[in-house]
Amino acid sequence: MRTSLLPVFLFSVFLAACDSQSIEEGSTTTSCEKNSRCNYPNNDEIWLSNSDISPETPFTINLKVPSDAKNLSAKLEGVTMYMGFIPLQFKKSDQHWVADTMVGACSESVMTWKMTVTYINADDQPQTLFYYFDSLQSH
């Protein structure tokens, strides 16, 4: 009898891992469409080099924040399925910042990712930006 419950338990754990998570209260995300250029109320911008993201394929994330921003850090986390986090290393490129990265594959056909960017502005106030995008499994 015990062994017959094991598959049900494992299936429920898998389903819980792939559930969407709620958006944080008070986040500075905007009502941008996933995978598109996003303009934030404080004139920050985030956009992808290519709107069609595939797992395990390199792509670039672009970020525009004030030139006097300090302590810039960023990471990617899976939303559809938790897969740990991927630290991002942004480098200054002309008028904006650029990070080359890639995301892992998920068992789902569409995987939603959340990028969290933090920095300190000129007034020494912490700023946090959230950006969401999807990666599509190619079949």
C-alpha positions as CSV (number, residue, x, y, z in Angstrom):
1,M,0.0,0.0,0.0
2,R,2.8,2.4,0.8
3,T,4.6,1.9,-2.5
4,S,1.4,2.8,-4.4
5,L,1.4,6.3,-2.8
6,L,5.0,7.0,-3.9
7,P,4.2,7.9,-7.6
8,V,1.3,10.2,-6.4
9,F,3.7,11.9,-4.0
10,L,6.4,12.4,-6.6
11,F,4.0,13.7,-9.2
12,S,2.6,16.3,-6.7
13,V,6.1,17.4,-5.8
14,F,6.8,17.9,-9.5
15,L,3.6,19.9,-10.0
16,A,4.4,22.1,-7.1
17,A,7.9,22.8,-8.5
18,C,6.4,24.0,-11.8
19,D,3.7,26.3,-10.4
20,S,4.0,30.0,-11.1
21,Q,5.1,32.2,-8.2
22,S,3.4,35.5,-7.4
23,I,4.9,38.8,-8.2
24,E,6.5,40.6,-5.2
25,E,4.7,43.3,-3.4
26,G,6.0,46.8,-4.2
27,S,8.2,45.6,-7.1
28,T,9.3,48.1,-9.7
29,T,8.2,45.9,-12.6
30,T,5.9,47.6,-15.1
31,S,3.2,46.2,-17.3
32,C,5.6,45.3,-20.1
33,E,5.0,42.3,-22.4
34,K,7.4,39.4,-21.7
35,N,10.4,39.4,-24.0
36,S,9.9,43.0,-25.2
37,R,11.7,46.2,-24.3
38,C,10.6,47.5,-20.9
39,N,10.6,51.1,-19.8
40,Y,10.4,51.8,-16.1
41,P,9.0,54.9,-14.4
42,N,12.5,56.1,-13.3
43,N,13.7,56.0,-17.0
44,D,15.5,52.6,-16.6
45,E,15.2,50.2,-19.5
46,I,15.7,46.5,-20.1
47,W,15.6,44.7,-23.4
48,L,16.7,41.4,-24.9
49,S,19.0,41.0,-27.9
50,N,16.5,38.7,-29.4
51,S,12.9,38.2,-28.3
52,D,13.0,34.5,-29.2
53,I,14.9,32.9,-26.3
54,S,15.7,29.1,-26.4
55,P,17.2,27.2,-23.5
56,E,20.9,26.5,-23.6
57,T,21.4,29.1,-26.4
58,P,23.4,32.3,-25.7
59,F,21.7,35.7,-25.8
60,T,22.3,39.2,-24.5
61,I,20.4,41.3,-21.9
62,N,20.6,45.1,-22.2
63,L,20.1,47.4,-19.3
64,K,20.0,51.2,-19.1
65,V,20.3,52.7,-15.7
66,P,21.6,56.2,-14.6
67,S,25.3,56.7,-15.3
68,D,25.9,57.3,-11.6
69,A,24.3,54.0,-10.5
70,K,26.5,52.1,-8.0
71,N,26.7,48.5,-6.8
72,L,24.8,47.0,-9.8
73,S,23.9,43.4,-9.4
74,A,21.5,41.1,-11.2
75,K,20.4,37.5,-11.3
76,L,17.9,35.2,-13.2
77,E,15.5,32.8,-11.5
78,G,13.1,30.3,-12.9
79,V,9.4,31.2,-12.2
80,T,7.7,28.3,-14.0
81,M,10.1,25.8,-12.3
82,Y,12.6,26.7,-9.6
83,M,16.1,26.0,-10.9
84,G,18.3,28.0,-8.6
85,F,19.6,31.3,-9.8
86,I,22.0,32.5,-12.5
87,P,24.2,35.5,-11.6
88,L,24.6,38.0,-14.3
89,Q,27.7,40.0,-15.0
90,F,26.9,43.3,-16.7
91,K,29.6,45.2,-18.6
92,K,29.4,48.9,-19.6
93,S,28.9,49.3,-23.4
94,D,28.6,52.9,-24.7
95,Q,25.3,54.2,-23.3
96,H,24.1,51.0,-21.5
97,W,25.1,47.8,-19.8
98,V,25.3,44.4,-21.5
99,A,25.2,40.8,-20.0
100,D,25.8,37.7,-22.1
101,T,24.0,34.7,-20.6
102,M,21.9,31.6,-21.3
103,V,19.1,29.8,-19.5
104,G,18.6,26.1,-18.7
105,A,16.0,23.7,-20.1
106,C,12.8,22.9,-18.2
107,S,10.4,20.1,-18.6
108,E,7.8,22.6,-19.6
109,S,7.5,23.8,-23.3
110,V,7.4,27.4,-22.1
111,M,9.6,28.5,-19.1
112,T,9.2,31.9,-17.5
113,W,12.2,33.6,-16.1
114,K,12.5,36.6,-13.7
115,M,15.5,38.9,-13.8
116,T,16.1,41.0,-10.6
117,V,18.4,44.0,-11.0
118,T,19.5,46.1,-8.0
119,Y,21.6,49.2,-7.7
120,I,22.1,52.3,-5.6
121,N,21.0,55.6,-7.2
122,A,22.6,59.0,-6.9
123,D,20.5,59.7,-3.7
124,D,22.0,56.5,-2.1
125,Q,18.5,54.9,-2.4
126,P,18.4,51.2,-3.4
127,Q,16.5,50.5,-6.6
128,T,15.2,47.1,-7.7
129,L,13.8,46.2,-11.1
130,F,12.0,43.0,-12.1
131,Y,11.9,41.8,-15.7
132,Y,10.1,38.7,-16.9
133,F,10.7,36.7,-20.1
134,D,9.9,33.3,-21.6
135,S,12.2,30.7,-23.2
136,L,10.6,28.2,-25.6
137,Q,11.7,24.6,-25.9
138,S,12.4,23.8,-29.6
139,H,11.0,20.4,-30.5
